Amino acid sequence: MTEATELLSTVIEFSIGLAGFSGVVGIFIHRSRQWIYVDRFRVTNLLLMSLTPGFLSFFTLGLLPISESAIQISAAIFASIIVLLLTIIPRARSRVPAVDQPLVGLQIFVPMSMTFVAVLIVQILIAVSVIDRYAFTSYYYSLVALLLLAVVQFARLILARPEVSSE
């Protein structure tokens, strides 16, 4: 249990750090008076993908000492959150102006959605106890996969700064 606690604590720390850096980047973007919908879309995605693993890790840390099925409960909540993200993110992407659609193009959207679906399947299998022996390992690597997506979003936010095409 101590290894699980340490791993989940690390995910929480990384999640909070990434969310904090995204806030700083968001402030600098806004200060330049070039805040466009694509920037808001990217910052929102980054915050969702960085805070979700932190929240889930924090929740699981609280459940570990009091429940033997903490991972299954957390996996069910994880699956619910992924379904929610799979509905929210495409809806927000469709609101990006047509001129800026290439900036949130399929080259990142499709792999991100496929990763979400893979994580969703793994979490459902954990929740219904199909994956039993390596439940924590699968749960942990799913959290790490979301954090890696957040890192990719962070890099895109910093390195792929769009031209201001619409205000």
N, C-alpha and C positions, 0 to 999 in steps of 0.2 A: 504494500500500500504506500510506502514512502516513495518508491520510484514513481508511482502514478501521481502522487502529490507533487513531486518535483517537476515532472514533465508537464503537468497541467499548469503549475505555477509559471513555468517558463513560457508557455503559450500565452498566459494572461499578460505577463510582462512585455512580451514582444507585441502583442495585440495593442496594448495601451500605448507603447512607444510609437508604433506605426500610425495609430490614430492621432497622436499628438503631432507627429511630423506632418501628417496630411492637413491638420489644422493650420500649422505654420505656413505651408505651401498655399493653402487657400487664402490666408491673409495677404500674402505677397501678391497673389493673382488679383485679389480684390483691390489692393492699394494701387495697382497700376491702372485702375479704371478700365480694365479690359475684361470684365467679368461677363462671360457669355454663357448661354445655356449648356454648351458642351463642357465648360469648366465645372458648372454645378453638377452636371450628370456624373462627371468623373470623380469629383470630390465625394459626392453622395455614395457612389459605388465603392470607393475606397473605404469610406467610413463603415459602410455596411459589411464589407468583406473583412475588415480588420477588427471590428468590434464584436461581430458574431462569434468567432472562435473564442474570444476572451470571455464573453458572457457565458457561453456553453461550458468552458473550462471552469469558470467560477461556480456555476451551478452544480457541475459534477463534483467539484471539490467539496461542496456543502453536503452532497448526497452520499459520498463515499463512506463516511463514518456511521451513517444512520440506516443505510439500506444495502442489502446484498445485491439488489438489482439496479444499482445506481447507473451502470453503463447502459442498460436496456432502456431505462427511463430517459436518460440523457439522449440516447440515440433516437428515441421517438420524438423528443422535442427538436433535436437537430434536423430530423427529416421534415418536420412541420415548418421549421424556419427556412429550409432549402426550398420547399414548395412555395412559400411566401416570396422568397427572393426570385424564384423562377417566374413569378407573375408580376412582381413590381419592376424588375429591371427591364424586361422587354417593353413594358408600358411606358416607362420613362424614356427609353431609347426611341420610341416612336414619336415622341414630342420634340426631338432634336430637329431643328430646321433642315430642310432638304439640302441646303447649301453645305451644311456641316455634317451631313450623314456619313461621308467618307471618313470623318475623324473618329466615329464610333462604329466603324465598319465591321464586316463579318470576320475579318482576320483575327480579331480579338473576341468578338461576341460569340462566335460558334464554339471555339475551344473552351471558353468560359462556361457556356451553357452545357457543353458535353461533360465538363468536369463536375458541374453541379448535379447533373443527372447521375453520374457515376457515384458521387458522394451520397446522393439520395438513395440509390439502390443499396449501397453498403450499409447505410444507417437503418434502412428498413429491415435488412437481413439481421442486423444486430438486435434491433428492437423486438423482432419476433423470435429471437434466439436461434436462428439458423446458424449464424456465426457465433459460436460459444467459446471455443478455446482461445481464439485470438481476438476477442471482442474489444478489449482495451486497446490493443495495438492498432486494430482497424479504426477504432474511434479516434485515436490520437493522430494517425496519419491522415484521416479526413480533415481534422482541424488544421493540420499543417498544410494540406492542399489548399484550403481556403486562405490561409495566410500567404501562401505562395502566389495565389491569384491577386491578393491585395498588394503584394510587392510588385507584381507586374503592372497593376493599375497605378501604383505610386511612381514607377519608372516612366510610364507613359505620361503621367501628369506632369512630370518634370521635364522629360526629354522631348516629348512630342507635343510641344506647345503649339496650338493652332494659330493661324493667322486670324486676326479679328475680321470676320466676314459679316457678322450680324450682331447687332447690339440689342 
